[in-house]
């Protein structure tokens, strides 16, 4: 849609500027860490004591046979374990009558001298028939080693616990914050905000949402008459038409808090998280009421219940939808909160979500028409350096069926193409190259083709051009090329007519034009190639639609099996019998064969003109409608609307834009296997 500033919301929903709650948790962390340290450094007096003695006292206990084990350290220290029956003599009385144990430590003159002393002491004990004292030699007691082994693991545990729980009291952080809503809050002081002035076209949709904003700004105007503002509005339309942009404009215009959240943000791997986030979102919106909640791509959670055969009643998505339905219109009050939502798949939403009282309005955001495309181009060209050759009327007519996002892409591609060719400004040809780039793909002039392949593609494209030019309801031709683009080896551009209704004659002429390429191959080259893959695919789908959906066949008149509710999306059965399926197949095949014979007849009658177009394509690789008109003559059919349009235009701008349509400029891609 229109060009919008890059708004980056800064305040997440639920963020509290005051931090008393978080400080309380910080005190809890500190207390827990202190307890761990105290437990480690002061293990208690009932499990053992280490007493430091002088060297004389230490050796006297050894001589008195009160020691069972001695450890000698490299740092001139020795430690001895006191025999349990002598604990009272060394450390005092026992507590609670429990058997205690302890060690004594002393500073020795040197390791060698003390080792000799212990050897002599053990020799004396052996002579007396006593068991020798166990002697061990150990490295020095490294304090850093003790810290690493005993303290660092506790610190790591504390840090892990801190980061896992730091989200308590703060939105969406930590394991305790998964149930918090991840919405973003837009306030009225937001910089670079989008307003309705930045939205071009969409006059009907803008009027609907402007009324919601007007109610929030001046509710007395409506309530004095007894009216009530709709509780919810659903923006429905194809991708890229500006649904999210309209919501951003509401956020920029409304003087109330605006909460924005995507439908996929409710979905999480944990059970019950989606419903919890819905409750949290509406709770915080009610606290700031009046407020607006915007849910983008609501079909992520709003899909109709019971459609999927792979999930049961406890599906997490269905639980989230049930909670959303309750919050929007349940027993609880929801005054002051307006819900906006956007989707391009309204047909799959749950009927309970679309009923009055929840989404009272469905605002259809359609593809822009000719006038709206001109306005959108004007918005996106504000920041571009253009030359005098650029004409908004011409560009808007060359882009039928383009959405606002497509037009924005055209303007950007035109700027890139102009910069690539070192142009000081952006010209008309840059825009036309940009349209071709978007519709057909990037040119691949370095792709190697044999002469036979090039001739075959030229005959194929000339067949499209000839048949479409001579059929009344076929789309008017704009340009034909045999230069490979994207996955296509050749392409034909048409300018479809903008019409609200399509009848049987329109579809048959378009089918015949689609089959013109394959017909030319069979008539003039006596061959069939894979180049008609895209044509056959589109023709087959269109023929089946005529029979099964539009009721345009002879044997299945006025019958349609189209399912607008999506009921059969996950069903393994069809809404018709096997016999009817056979009829659909035979009728569709008959329609295609009839139009194929018609295309062959047209080509045989105008074989010479077809060959001239094909030869011109081989020589120049790209031809326009002017070249085809010079060979085949002017098209004998022109609608009254085209005549009025042509009367108001300059001659050089109407040659390739006689009629327009709401569908994309058709690109006849010939995909080669």
C-alpha positions as CSV (number, residue, x, y, z in Angstrom):
1,X,0.0,0.0,0.0
2,X,1.3,3.5,0.7
3,X,4.8,4.0,1.9
4,X,5.0,4.1,5.7
5,X,7.7,5.0,8.1
6,X,9.6,2.3,9.8
7,X,8.0,2.3,13.2
8,X,9.8,0.4,15.9
9,X,7.7,0.2,19.1
10,X,9.8,0.7,22.2
11,X,7.7,-0.2,25.1
12,X,6.7,-3.9,25.4
13,X,3.3,-4.6,26.9
14,X,3.3,-5.0,30.7
15,X,6.7,-3.4,31.3
16,X,6.6,-1.8,34.7
17,X,8.9,1.2,35.1
18,X,8.8,0.7,38.9
19,X,10.9,-2.3,40.0
20,X,9.8,-3.1,43.6
21,X,8.7,-6.6,42.7
22,X,11.9,-7.4,40.9
23,X,13.9,-6.0,43.9
24,X,12.1,-8.4,46.2
25,X,13.2,-11.3,44.0
26,X,16.8,-10.0,44.0
27,X,16.8,-10.0,47.8
28,X,15.6,-13.6,47.6
29,X,18.5,-14.5,45.3
30,X,20.9,-12.9,47.7
31,X,19.5,-14.8,50.7
32,X,19.6,-18.1,48.9
33,X,23.2,-17.5,47.8
34,X,24.2,-16.6,51.4
35,X,22.6,-19.8,52.8
36,X,24.6,-21.8,50.2
37,X,27.8,-20.2,51.3
38,X,27.1,-20.6,55.0
39,X,26.2,-24.3,54.5
40,X,29.5,-24.8,52.6
41,X,31.9,-23.0,54.9
42,X,30.2,-23.9,58.2
43,X,29.1,-27.5,57.9
44,X,28.4,-27.8,61.6
45,X,30.2,-29.2,64.7
46,X,28.6,-32.6,64.8
47,X,30.3,-34.1,61.8
48,X,34.0,-33.5,62.7
49,X,36.5,-30.9,64.0
50,X,40.0,-30.0,62.8
51,X,42.2,-28.7,65.7
52,X,45.6,-27.0,65.2
53,X,48.2,-28.0,67.8
54,X,51.9,-27.3,68.4
55,X,54.5,-29.8,67.1
56,X,55.2,-31.0,70.7
57,X,51.5,-31.7,71.4
58,X,51.1,-33.3,68.0
59,X,54.0,-35.8,68.6
60,X,52.9,-36.5,72.2
61,X,49.5,-37.8,70.9
62,X,51.4,-40.0,68.4
63,X,53.6,-41.4,71.2
64,X,50.5,-42.0,73.4
65,X,49.0,-44.2,70.5
66,X,46.0,-41.8,70.1
67,X,46.5,-41.4,66.3
68,X,45.3,-43.9,63.6
69,X,46.5,-42.1,60.4
70,X,49.0,-39.3,59.5
71,X,49.1,-37.2,56.3
72,X,52.2,-35.3,55.4
73,X,51.9,-32.3,53.0
74,X,54.5,-30.7,50.8
75,X,53.9,-27.3,52.5
76,X,55.4,-28.6,55.8
77,X,52.0,-29.4,57.4
78,X,50.9,-32.7,58.9
79,X,47.4,-33.9,59.8
80,X,46.5,-36.8,62.0
81,X,43.2,-38.6,62.6
82,X,42.4,-39.1,66.3
83,X,41.2,-42.5,67.4
84,X,37.5,-42.3,68.3
85,X,38.0,-43.5,71.9
86,X,40.4,-40.7,72.6
87,X,38.1,-38.0,71.1
88,X,37.1,-36.7,74.5
89,X,40.7,-36.4,75.7
90,X,41.6,-34.2,72.7
91,X,38.5,-32.2,71.9
92,X,36.4,-32.4,75.1
93,X,33.1,-34.0,76.0
94,X,30.9,-35.5,73.3
95,X,27.6,-33.8,72.3
96,X,24.3,-35.6,72.7
97,X,26.2,-38.8,73.5
98,X,27.1,-39.3,69.8
99,X,30.3,-40.8,68.7
100,X,32.5,-38.0,67.2
101,X,35.7,-37.9,65.2
102,X,38.2,-35.2,64.4
103,X,41.7,-34.4,63.1
104,X,44.7,-32.4,64.4
105,X,47.0,-30.3,62.4
106,X,50.5,-29.0,63.1
107,X,53.4,-27.3,61.3
108,X,56.4,-29.7,61.0
109,X,60.1,-28.7,60.7
110,X,60.5,-30.4,57.3
111,X,58.9,-33.3,55.4
112,X,62.2,-35.4,55.5
113,X,62.7,-35.1,59.3
114,X,59.1,-35.8,60.2
115,X,59.1,-38.8,57.9
116,X,62.1,-40.2,59.7
117,X,60.4,-39.5,63.0
118,X,57.2,-41.4,61.9
119,X,59.4,-44.4,60.7
120,X,61.0,-44.6,64.1
121,X,57.6,-44.3,65.8
122,X,56.2,-47.1,63.7
123,X,59.3,-49.3,64.5
124,X,58.6,-48.8,68.2
125,X,55.0,-49.7,67.8
126,X,55.9,-52.9,66.0
127,X,58.3,-53.9,68.7
128,X,55.5,-53.4,71.2
129,X,53.2,-55.6,69.0
130,X,50.9,-52.7,67.9
131,X,49.6,-51.9,64.5
132,X,51.7,-49.3,62.5
133,X,50.3,-45.9,61.9
134,X,49.1,-45.3,58.2
135,X,51.4,-42.6,56.7
136,X,50.5,-40.8,53.4
137,X,52.3,-38.1,51.5
138,X,50.1,-35.5,49.7
139,X,50.6,-32.3,47.7
140,X,50.2,-28.9,49.3
141,X,46.6,-27.8,50.1
142,X,46.0,-25.3,47.2
143,X,43.3,-22.9,48.2
144,X,42.5,-22.0,44.6
145,X,41.9,-25.6,43.9
146,X,39.5,-25.8,46.9
147,X,37.7,-22.8,45.5
148,X,37.3,-24.2,42.0
149,X,36.2,-27.6,43.2
150,X,33.8,-26.6,46.0
151,X,32.6,-23.0,45.4
152,X,32.5,-22.5,41.6
153,X,29.8,-25.2,41.1
154,X,27.6,-23.4,43.5
155,X,28.2,-20.1,41.8
156,X,27.3,-21.7,38.4
157,X,24.1,-23.1,39.9
158,X,23.1,-19.8,41.3
159,X,23.8,-17.9,38.0
160,X,21.7,-20.5,36.1
161,X,18.9,-20.2,38.5
162,X,19.1,-16.4,38.4
163,X,18.8,-16.1,34.6
164,X,16.1,-18.8,34.4
165,X,13.9,-16.9,36.9
166,X,14.8,-13.3,36.3
167,X,11.6,-12.9,34.2
168,X,9.4,-13.2,37.2
169,X,7.5,-9.9,37.4
170,X,8.6,-8.9,33.9
171,X,6.6,-9.7,30.7
172,X,7.7,-12.7,28.7
173,X,11.0,-13.3,30.3
174,X,12.3,-16.6,31.9
175,X,10.4,-19.8,32.4
176,X,7.9,-18.1,34.6
177,X,7.0,-15.6,31.8
178,X,6.0,-17.9,29.0
179,X,2.3,-17.2,29.8
180,X,2.7,-13.5,29.4
181,X,1.5,-11.7,26.3
182,X,4.2,-10.7,23.8
183,X,2.3,-7.8,22.4
184,X,3.9,-4.4,21.7
185,X,2.4,-1.2,23.0
186,X,2.2,1.9,20.7
187,X,1.4,5.2,22.4
188,X,0.4,8.5,21.1
189,X,3.9,9.9,21.6
190,X,5.5,7.4,19.2
191,X,7.9,9.0,16.8
192,X,7.6,8.4,13.0
193,X,4.1,7.1,13.4
194,X,1.8,6.2,10.4
195,X,-1.3,8.2,9.9
196,X,-4.3,8.0,7.5
197,X,-2.5,10.5,5.3
198,X,0.1,7.9,4.6
199,X,-2.5,5.4,3.3
200,X,-3.4,5.9,-0.3
201,X,-6.5,4.5,-1.8
202,X,-8.7,2.2,0.4
203,X,-11.3,4.9,0.8
204,X,-14.0,2.6,2.0
205,X,-11.8,0.7,4.5
206,X,-10.3,3.9,5.8
207,X,-13.8,5.3,6.4
208,X,-14.7,2.2,8.5
209,X,-11.6,2.4,10.7
210,X,-11.7,6.2,11.0
211,X,-15.1,5.8,12.6
212,X,-13.6,3.6,15.3
213,X,-10.9,6.2,16.0
214,X,-13.5,8.9,16.0
215,X,-15.6,7.0,18.6
216,X,-12.5,6.7,20.9
217,X,-11.8,10.4,20.6
218,X,-15.4,11.6,21.0
219,X,-17.6,8.8,22.4
220,X,-20.4,11.2,23.4
221,X,-21.3,11.8,19.8
222,X,-22.4,8.2,19.4
223,X,-23.6,7.3,22.9
224,X,-25.9,10.3,23.1
225,X,-28.0,8.7,20.4
226,X,-27.9,5.3,22.1
227,X,-25.4,3.8,19.7
228,X,-22.6,1.5,20.5
229,X,-19.2,1.2,18.8
230,X,-18.5,-2.3,17.2
231,X,-16.5,-4.5,19.6
232,X,-14.4,-5.8,16.8
233,X,-13.5,-5.2,13.1
234,X,-11.9,-7.8,10.9
235,X,-9.7,-6.6,7.9
236,X,-10.0,-9.1,5.1
237,X,-8.2,-9.0,1.8
238,X,-5.5,-10.5,-0.4
239,X,-1.9,-10.2,0.7
240,X,-0.1,-6.9,0.3
241,X,-3.3,-4.8,0.1
242,X,-2.6,-2.7,3.2
243,X,-4.4,-4.4,6.1
244,X,-1.5,-4.1,8.5
245,X,-0.8,-0.6,7.2
246,X,-4.4,0.4,8.1
247,X,-3.8,-0.9,11.6
248,X,-0.6,1.1,11.9
249,X,-2.6,4.2,10.8
250,X,-5.1,3.5,13.6
251,X,-2.3,3.2,16.0
252,X,-0.9,6.6,14.8
253,X,-4.3,8.4,14.9
254,X,-5.9,7.0,18.1
255,X,-5.1,8.8,21.3
256,X,-5.4,5.5,23.2
257,X,-3.0,2.6,23.9
258,X,-2.7,0.3,20.9
259,X,-1.5,-3.3,21.5
260,X,-0.2,-5.2,18.5
261,X,0.3,-8.9,18.4
262,X,0.6,-11.6,15.8
263,X,-1.6,-14.7,15.8
264,X,1.4,-17.0,15.9
265,X,2.6,-15.3,19.1
266,X,-0.1,-17.1,21.0
267,X,1.2,-20.5,19.9
268,X,3.9,-22.1,22.1
269,X,5.2,-25.6,22.8
270,X,3.9,-25.6,26.3
271,X,0.3,-26.6,27.0
272,X,-2.0,-23.8,28.1
273,X,0.4,-21.0,27.2
274,X,-1.8,-19.7,24.3
275,X,-4.8,-19.3,26.6
276,X,-2.7,-17.7,29.3
277,X,-1.3,-15.1,26.8
278,X,-4.8,-14.3,25.6
279,X,-5.9,-13.7,29.3
280,X,-2.9,-11.6,30.0
281,X,-3.3,-9.5,26.8
282,X,-6.9,-8.6,27.6
283,X,-6.2,-8.0,31.3
284,X,-3.6,-5.4,30.5
285,X,-5.7,-3.8,27.8
286,X,-8.6,-3.5,30.3
287,X,-6.3,-1.8,32.7
288,X,-5.5,0.8,30.1
289,X,-9.0,1.1,28.7
290,X,-10.1,2.6,26.4
291,X,-7.6,0.7,24.2
292,X,-7.3,-1.1,20.9
293,X,-5.9,-4.7,20.4
294,X,-4.7,-5.6,16.9
295,X,-4.1,-9.3,16.1
296,X,-2.4,-9.8,12.8
297,X,-2.8,-13.0,10.9
298,X,-5.5,-14.2,13.2
299,X,-6.1,-17.3,11.2
300,X,-3.1,-18.8,13.0
301,X,-5.4,-19.3,16.0
302,X,-8.8,-18.6,14.6
303,X,-9.1,-21.6,12.3
304,X,-12.5,-23.3,12.5
305,X,-12.7,-26.0,15.2
306,X,-13.2,-29.6,14.3
307,X,-11.9,-29.3,10.7
308,X,-8.7,-31.2,11.2
309,X,-8.8,-34.9,11.5
310,X,-5.3,-35.1,12.9
311,X,-6.1,-33.3,16.2
312,X,-8.5,-33.9,19.0
313,X,-10.5,-31.8,21.4
314,X,-7.5,-31.0,23.5
315,X,-5.7,-29.3,20.7
316,X,-3.7,-26.3,22.0
317,X,-4.8,-24.1,19.2
318,X,-8.4,-24.8,19.9
319,X,-7.9,-24.0,23.6
320,X,-6.4,-20.7,22.6
321,X,-9.3,-19.9,20.3
322,X,-11.8,-20.8,23.1
323,X,-10.1,-18.4,25.4
324,X,-10.1,-15.7,22.7
325,X,-13.9,-16.2,22.2
326,X,-14.5,-15.9,25.9
327,X,-12.5,-12.7,26.3
328,X,-14.1,-11.0,23.3
329,X,-17.6,-11.7,24.3
330,X,-18.2,-13.8,27.4
331,X,-19.6,-13.4,30.9
332,X,-16.8,-11.1,31.8
333,X,-17.0,-7.4,31.0
334,X,-14.8,-6.2,28.1
335,X,-15.9,-2.6,28.0
336,X,-13.5,0.0,26.5
337,X,-11.4,-2.6,24.5
338,X,-11.8,-2.7,20.7
339,X,-10.3,-5.6,18.7
340,X,-8.9,-5.2,15.2
341,X,-7.7,-8.3,13.3
342,X,-6.3,-9.0,9.9
343,X,-6.4,-12.1,7.7
344,X,-6.4,-13.1,4.0
345,X,-8.2,-16.4,4.7
346,X,-11.5,-15.4,6.3
347,X,-13.2,-18.4,4.9
348,X,-11.3,-20.8,7.3
349,X,-12.1,-18.8,10.5
350,X,-14.4,-20.2,13.1
351,X,-18.0,-19.0,12.7
352,X,-18.2,-18.2,16.4
353,X,-15.4,-15.8,15.9
354,X,-17.1,-13.9,13.1
355,X,-20.5,-13.6,14.7
356,X,-21.9,-10.2,15.9
357,X,-20.7,-9.3,19.3
358,X,-17.2,-10.3,18.5
359,X,-16.3,-9.1,15.0
360,X,-19.3,-7.0,14.2
361,X,-17.7,-5.7,11.0
362,X,-15.8,-7.3,8.2
363,X,-13.8,-4.6,6.3
364,X,-12.8,-5.8,2.9
365,X,-9.5,-4.5,1.7
366,X,-9.5,-5.2,-2.0
367,X,-6.8,-4.8,-4.7
368,X,-6.6,-1.2,-5.8
369,X,-8.4,0.0,-9.0
370,X,-6.9,2.4,-11.6
371,X,-7.5,5.6,-9.6
372,X,-6.1,4.0,-6.3
373,X,-3.0,2.7,-8.1
374,X,-2.3,6.2,-9.3
375,X,-2.5,7.5,-5.7
376,X,-0.3,4.7,-4.4
377,X,2.3,5.4,-7.0
378,X,2.2,9.1,-6.0
379,X,2.9,8.2,-2.4
380,X,5.8,5.9,-3.2
381,X,7.4,8.4,-5.6
382,X,7.8,11.1,-3.0
383,X,11.4,10.2,-2.2
384,X,12.4,9.2,-5.8
385,X,14.3,11.4,-8.3
386,X,12.2,11.2,-11.5
387,X,12.5,12.7,-14.9
388,X,9.8,14.1,-17.1
389,X,9.1,10.9,-18.9
390,X,7.4,9.3,-15.9
391,X,3.6,9.4,-16.2
392,X,1.5,8.2,-13.3
393,X,-1.5,7.5,-15.6
394,X,0.6,5.3,-17.8
395,X,2.1,3.4,-14.9
396,X,-1.2,2.8,-13.2
397,X,-2.6,1.3,-16.4
398,X,0.4,-0.9,-16.9
399,X,0.0,-2.5,-13.5
400,X,-3.5,-4.0,-13.3
401,X,-4.0,-6.3,-10.3
402,X,-0.9,-5.0,-8.5
403,X,-1.3,-4.6,-4.8
404,X,0.1,-1.8,-2.8
405,X,3.1,-4.0,-1.8
406,X,3.6,-4.8,-5.5
407,X,3.6,-1.1,-6.4
408,X,6.1,-0.3,-3.7
409,X,8.3,-3.1,-5.1
410,X,8.0,-1.7,-8.6
411,X,9.2,1.8,-7.4
412,X,12.1,0.3,-5.5
413,X,13.1,-2.0,-8.5
414,X,13.0,1.0,-10.8
415,X,15.4,2.9,-8.6
416,X,17.7,0.0,-8.5
417,X,17.6,-0.5,-12.2
418,X,18.3,3.2,-12.8
419,X,21.3,3.1,-10.4
420,X,22.6,-0.1,-12.1
421,X,22.7,1.8,-15.4
422,X,24.2,4.9,-13.9
423,X,21.1,7.1,-14.7
424,X,21.0,10.4,-12.9
425,X,17.2,10.1,-12.6
426,X,14.5,7.4,-12.8
427,X,12.8,7.3,-16.2
428,X,9.8,5.6,-17.7
429,X,11.8,2.8,-19.2
430,X,13.2,2.0,-15.8
431,X,9.7,1.5,-14.4
432,X,8.7,-0.7,-17.4
433,X,11.8,-2.8,-16.8
434,X,10.9,-3.1,-13.2
435,X,7.4,-4.3,-14.1
436,X,8.8,-6.9,-16.4
437,X,11.3,-7.9,-13.7
438,X,8.6,-8.5,-11.2
439,X,6.1,-10.2,-13.5
440,X,8.4,-12.3,-15.6
441,X,11.6,-12.6,-13.6
442,X,15.2,-11.6,-14.4
443,X,16.4,-11.7,-18.0
444,X,18.8,-14.5,-18.8
445,X,20.3,-13.3,-22.1
446,X,23.4,-15.5,-21.5
447,X,21.3,-18.7,-21.6
448,X,22.5,-20.8,-24.6
449,X,19.8,-22.0,-27.0
450,X,20.1,-23.8,-30.3
451,X,18.5,-22.4,-33.4
452,X,15.8,-25.0,-33.4
453,X,14.9,-24.2,-29.8
454,X,14.8,-20.5,-30.6
455,X,12.6,-21.1,-33.7
456,X,10.3,-23.4,-31.6
457,X,9.9,-20.8,-28.9
458,X,9.2,-18.1,-31.5
459,X,6.5,-20.1,-33.2
460,X,5.0,-20.9,-29.8
461,X,4.9,-17.2,-28.7
462,X,3.7,-16.1,-32.1
463,X,0.8,-18.5,-31.7
464,X,-0.3,-16.9,-28.4
465,X,0.0,-13.4,-30.0
466,X,-2.0,-14.3,-33.1
467,X,-4.8,-16.1,-31.4
468,X,-5.2,-13.6,-28.6
469,X,-5.2,-10.7,-31.1
470,X,-8.0,-12.2,-33.2
471,X,-10.3,-13.2,-30.3
472,X,-12.8,-10.6,-29.1
473,X,-12.7,-11.4,-25.3
474,X,-9.0,-12.4,-25.1
475,X,-6.8,-10.1,-23.1
476,X,-5.1,-7.4,-25.2
477,X,-1.5,-8.1,-26.0
478,X,1.2,-5.8,-24.7
479,X,4.5,-7.4,-25.5
480,X,6.0,-10.7,-26.6
481,X,9.6,-11.9,-26.0
482,X,11.7,-15.0,-26.5
483,X,14.4,-13.8,-24.1
484,X,14.5,-16.2,-21.2
485,X,13.2,-14.8,-17.9
486,X,13.2,-16.7,-14.6
487,X,12.2,-20.2,-15.4
488,X,10.5,-19.3,-18.6
489,X,12.1,-19.5,-22.1
490,X,9.6,-17.1,-23.5
491,X,6.8,-14.9,-22.3
492,X,3.8,-12.9,-23.5
493,X,2.4,-9.9,-21.6
494,X,-1.3,-9.0,-21.7
495,X,-3.3,-6.2,-20.2
496,X,-6.4,-7.8,-18.8
497,X,-9.7,-5.9,-18.8
498,X,-11.0,-4.7,-15.5
499,X,-14.4,-6.4,-15.2
500,X,-16.6,-7.4,-12.3
501,X,-18.3,-10.3,-14.0
502,X,-16.8,-12.9,-16.4
503,X,-19.1,-14.9,-18.7
504,X,-18.6,-18.1,-20.5
505,X,-17.5,-16.4,-23.7
506,X,-14.7,-14.6,-21.9
507,X,-13.4,-17.8,-20.4
508,X,-13.5,-19.7,-23.6
509,X,-11.6,-17.0,-25.5
510,X,-8.9,-16.9,-22.8
511,X,-8.7,-20.7,-22.9
512,X,-8.2,-20.6,-26.7
513,X,-5.5,-18.0,-26.4
514,X,-3.7,-20.1,-23.7
515,X,-3.7,-23.1,-26.1
516,X,-2.5,-21.0,-29.0
517,X,1.2,-21.8,-28.3
518,X,0.7,-25.6,-28.3
519,X,-1.6,-25.4,-31.3
520,X,1.1,-23.5,-33.3
521,X,3.7,-26.2,-32.5
522,X,1.4,-28.9,-33.7
523,X,0.2,-27.1,-36.8
524,X,3.4,-25.5,-38.1
525,X,6.2,-27.7,-36.5
526,X,4.4,-31.0,-36.2
527,X,5.7,-31.4,-32.7
528,X,4.8,-31.0,-29.1
529,X,7.3,-29.7,-26.5
530,X,7.4,-29.2,-22.7
531,X,7.3,-25.4,-23.3
532,X,3.5,-25.4,-23.0
533,X,3.5,-26.8,-19.4
534,X,2.3,-23.6,-17.8
535,X,-0.3,-23.0,-20.5
536,X,-1.8,-26.5,-20.1
537,X,-1.8,-26.2,-16.3
538,X,-3.7,-23.0,-16.3
539,X,-6.1,-24.2,-19.1
540,X,-6.9,-27.4,-17.2
541,X,-7.7,-25.6,-14.0
542,X,-9.9,-23.1,-15.8
543,X,-11.8,-25.9,-17.6
544,X,-12.4,-27.8,-14.4
545,X,-13.5,-24.6,-12.7
546,X,-16.1,-24.0,-15.5
547,X,-17.5,-27.5,-15.0
548,X,-17.3,-28.1,-11.2
549,X,-17.7,-24.5,-9.9
550,X,-19.4,-22.2,-12.4
551,X,-22.0,-24.6,-13.8
552,X,-21.0,-23.8,-17.4
553,X,-21.0,-27.3,-18.9
554,X,-23.7,-28.9,-21.0
555,X,-24.2,-32.0,-18.8
556,X,-23.8,-30.3,-15.4
557,X,-25.7,-27.1,-15.9
558,X,-26.3,-24.8,-12.9
559,X,-24.5,-27.1,-10.5
560,X,-21.5,-26.0,-8.3
561,X,-19.3,-28.0,-6.0
562,X,-17.4,-25.0,-4.8
563,X,-16.9,-25.1,-1.0
564,X,-16.6,-21.5,0.4
565,X,-16.7,-22.8,4.0
566,X,-13.6,-25.0,3.7
567,X,-15.6,-28.0,5.1
568,X,-14.0,-30.4,2.7
569,X,-10.5,-29.1,3.2
570,X,-9.4,-32.0,5.4
571,X,-12.0,-34.5,4.1
572,X,-11.0,-37.6,2.2
573,X,-14.3,-37.7,0.4
574,X,-15.7,-35.5,-2.4
575,X,-19.2,-33.8,-2.4
576,X,-20.1,-35.8,-5.5
577,X,-20.2,-39.4,-6.6
578,X,-17.7,-41.3,-8.8
579,X,-20.1,-41.1,-11.7
580,X,-20.3,-37.3,-11.4
581,X,-16.4,-37.2,-11.2
582,X,-16.3,-39.0,-14.5
583,X,-18.7,-36.5,-16.0
584,X,-16.5,-33.6,-14.7
585,X,-13.4,-35.2,-16.3
586,X,-15.1,-35.8,-19.6
587,X,-16.7,-32.3,-19.8
588,X,-13.4,-30.6,-18.9
589,X,-11.5,-32.6,-21.5
590,X,-14.1,-31.8,-24.1
591,X,-13.9,-28.0,-23.4
592,X,-10.1,-28.1,-23.8
593,X,-10.2,-30.1,-27.0
594,X,-12.8,-27.8,-28.5
595,X,-10.7,-24.8,-27.9
596,X,-7.6,-26.5,-29.2
597,X,-9.4,-27.2,-32.5
598,X,-10.6,-23.6,-32.5
599,X,-7.0,-22.2,-32.0
600,X,-5.7,-24.5,-34.8
601,X,-8.4,-23.3,-37.2
602,X,-7.5,-19.6,-36.5
603,X,-3.8,-20.3,-37.0
604,X,-4.4,-22.1,-40.3
605,X,-6.5,-19.2,-41.6
606,X,-3.7,-16.7,-40.6
607,X,-0.6,-18.8,-41.2
608,X,1.2,-16.1,-43.2
609,X,0.8,-13.5,-40.5
610,X,1.8,-15.9,-37.8
611,X,5.0,-16.7,-39.7
612,X,5.8,-13.0,-40.0
613,X,5.4,-12.5,-36.3
614,X,7.6,-15.5,-35.5
615,X,10.3,-14.3,-37.9
616,X,10.2,-10.9,-36.3
617,X,10.6,-12.5,-32.9
618,X,13.6,-14.4,-34.1
619,X,15.2,-11.3,-35.5
620,X,14.4,-8.8,-32.7
621,X,13.6,-11.2,-29.7
622,X,11.1,-8.6,-28.4
623,X,8.1,-7.2,-30.2
624,X,5.2,-5.0,-29.0
625,X,1.5,-4.7,-29.8
626,X,2.4,-2.1,-32.5
627,X,4.3,-4.7,-34.4
628,X,1.4,-7.2,-34.1
629,X,-1.1,-4.5,-35.2
630,X,1.0,-3.7,-38.2
631,X,0.9,-7.4,-39.3
632,X,-2.6,-8.4,-38.3
633,X,-4.3,-5.1,-38.4
634,X,-6.2,-3.3,-35.6
635,X,-8.4,-5.4,-33.3
636,X,-12.0,-5.0,-34.6
637,X,-13.4,-5.1,-31.0
638,X,-13.2,-2.3,-28.6
639,X,-15.5,-1.8,-25.6
640,X,-17.3,1.5,-25.0
641,X,-15.3,2.0,-21.8
642,X,-12.1,1.6,-23.8
643,X,-13.3,4.3,-26.2
644,X,-14.0,6.7,-23.4
645,X,-10.7,6.0,-21.9
646,X,-8.8,6.5,-25.1
647,X,-10.6,9.8,-25.8
648,X,-9.1,11.2,-22.6
649,X,-5.5,10.2,-23.2
650,X,-2.6,11.2,-25.4
651,X,-2.0,8.9,-28.4
652,X,1.4,7.7,-27.3
653,X,0.1,6.5,-24.0
654,X,-2.8,4.4,-25.3
655,X,-1.1,2.1,-27.8
656,X,-0.4,-0.6,-25.2
657,X,-3.1,0.2,-22.6
658,X,-6.4,-0.1,-24.4
659,X,-8.0,-2.1,-21.6
660,X,-7.2,-3.0,-18.0
661,X,-8.2,-5.6,-15.4
662,X,-8.0,-6.2,-11.7
663,X,-6.0,-9.4,-12.3
664,X,-2.2,-9.4,-12.5
665,X,-0.6,-8.7,-15.9
666,X,-0.6,-12.2,-17.3
667,X,2.8,-13.8,-17.9
668,X,2.6,-16.8,-20.2
669,X,5.5,-18.8,-18.9
670,X,6.8,-21.6,-21.1
671,X,8.6,-23.9,-18.6
672,X,11.0,-26.2,-20.3
673,X,11.7,-29.6,-18.7
